[in-house]
Amino acid sequence: MTIRVALVDDQQLVRAGFALVVDSQPDMEVTWQAGDGGQALRLLADQPVDVILMDVQMPGVDGIEATRRIVGGDGPGARVVVLTTFDTDTYVLDAVAAGATGFLLKDVDPEQLLAAVRAAAEGDSVLSARSTRRLLDRVRGGLVADPDPIPAPDPTAIAELTAREREFLEQMALGLSNAELAAHFVVSEATVKTHVGRILAKTGSRDRVQAVLAAFRAGLVTPADLD
């Protein structure tokens, strides 16, 4: 199956560069491009895609607001990977709060970009262990005291997980993808997807990042575990 990708950035040269990388792959194609979040929302309504590579700073509707509308809307949804030039806590926090599947810097290697697109299409979160740690540090420091900016399930839901599911969640918190989880536990990726799906369902998590936040709040993992 071909992964349908959309590119949203106000710089045409940036879009052209990403399009060249994406279209070079036999399993993915750029369906459309947009110069701002508003245009992206209009195009998405008529031309659904699987993954959107979304810039943060754009005129009009910026990437964070566009991501929030795409993820929380009633129309055609898509996995959003936020791209930015600046690796800051605020951008990571805002992207995750808006519902983004991942966060990458624009100078990411082509191989990493393609891996991120495939991971997002599979439902994996694209968030480095470093970014996850910074996010957890902000939660611990009270900078994200209100659960609303990054909605997290009740941490007591962790008690519903089996011992094996807890092991999987701990490794998810370290940033392992489905393929890496399969290699770590010596199981098939189909088995990994089953475990991850059960973890999300039992914890009431929207995505893997929410599940990790629930694990952190329940004391199952700590930022130090990401060192």
ChimeraX attribute file (.defattr): number of C-alpha atoms within 10 A of each C-alpha:
attribute: neighborCount
match mode: 1-to-1
recipient: residues
	/A:1	6
	/A:2	10
	/A:3	20
	/A:4	21
	/A:5	25
	/A:6	27
	/A:7	24
	/A:8	28
	/A:9	26
	/A:10	20
	/A:11	13
	/A:12	12
	/A:13	10
	/A:14	14
	/A:15	19
	/A:16	14
	/A:17	11
	/A:18	18
	/A:19	19
	/A:20	12
	/A:21	16
	/A:22	23
	/A:23	14
	/A:24	12
	/A:25	12
	/A:26	10
	/A:27	12
	/A:28	20
	/A:29	19
	/A:30	19
	/A:31	20
	/A:32	18
	/A:33	21
	/A:34	21
	/A:35	18
	/A:36	24
	/A:37	28
	/A:38	18
	/A:39	15
	/A:40	25
	/A:41	19
	/A:42	11
	/A:43	17
	/A:44	20
	/A:45	13
	/A:46	10
	/A:47	14
	/A:48	17
	/A:49	22
	/A:50	21
	/A:51	27
	/A:52	31
	/A:53	25
	/A:54	29
	/A:55	29
	/A:56	26
	/A:57	17
	/A:58	18
	/A:59	13
	/A:60	13
	/A:61	17
	/A:62	19
	/A:63	31
	/A:64	25
	/A:65	16
	/A:66	24
	/A:67	33
	/A:68	18
	/A:69	17
	/A:70	25
	/A:71	18
	/A:72	12
	/A:73	10
	/A:74	8
	/A:75	14
	/A:76	15
	/A:77	19
	/A:78	22
	/A:79	26
	/A:80	32
	/A:81	27
	/A:82	28
	/A:83	25
	/A:84	19
	/A:85	13
	/A:86	14
	/A:87	14
	/A:88	11
	/A:89	13
	/A:90	12
	/A:91	17
	/A:92	23
	/A:93	20
	/A:94	20
	/A:95	25
	/A:96	27
	/A:97	20
	/A:98	23
	/A:99	25
	/A:100	29
	/A:101	29
	/A:102	24
	/A:103	25
	/A:104	24
	/A:105	14
	/A:106	16
	/A:107	11
	/A:108	12
	/A:109	10
	/A:110	13
	/A:111	9
	/A:112	11
	/A:113	21
	/A:114	18
	/A:115	14
	/A:116	24
	/A:117	26
	/A:118	18
	/A:119	20
	/A:120	22
	/A:121	21
	/A:122	16
	/A:123	18
	/A:124	25
	/A:125	26
	/A:126	27
	/A:127	25
	/A:128	17
	/A:129	18
	/A:130	14
	/A:131	20
	/A:132	21
	/A:133	21
	/A:134	18
	/A:135	23
	/A:136	24
	/A:137	16
	/A:138	16
	/A:139	18
	/A:140	15
	/A:141	10
	/A:142	10
	/A:143	11
	/A:144	16
	/A:145	12
	/A:146	11
	/A:147	11
	/A:148	9
	/A:149	13
	/A:150	21
	/A:151	17
	/A:152	23
	/A:153	22
	/A:154	16
	/A:155	19
	/A:156	12
	/A:157	18
	/A:158	24
	/A:159	12
	/A:160	12
	/A:161	15
	/A:162	13
	/A:163	10
	/A:164	10
	/A:165	17
	/A:166	18
	/A:167	13
	/A:168	20
	/A:169	26
	/A:170	20
	/A:171	20
	/A:172	22
	/A:173	26
	/A:174	20
	/A:175	25
	/A:176	22
	/A:177	22
	/A:178	22
	/A:179	16
	/A:180	15
	/A:181	22
	/A:182	18
	/A:183	14
	/A:184	12
	/A:185	13
	/A:186	11
	/A:187	12
	/A:188	13
	/A:189	16
	/A:190	12
	/A:191	15
	/A:192	22
	/A:193	18
	/A:194	10
	/A:195	18
	/A:196	23
	/A:197	15
	/A:198	15
	/A:199	24
	/A:200	19
	/A:201	14
	/A:202	16
	/A:203	23
	/A:204	18
	/A:205	21
	/A:206	15
	/A:207	21
	/A:208	23
	/A:209	28
	/A:210	21
	/A:211	29
	/A:212	29
	/A:213	26
	/A:214	24
	/A:215	25
	/A:216	20
	/A:217	20
	/A:218	16
	/A:219	11
	/A:220	18
	/A:221	20
	/A:222	20
	/A:223	18
	/A:224	9
	/A:225	13
	/A:226	18
	/A:227	9
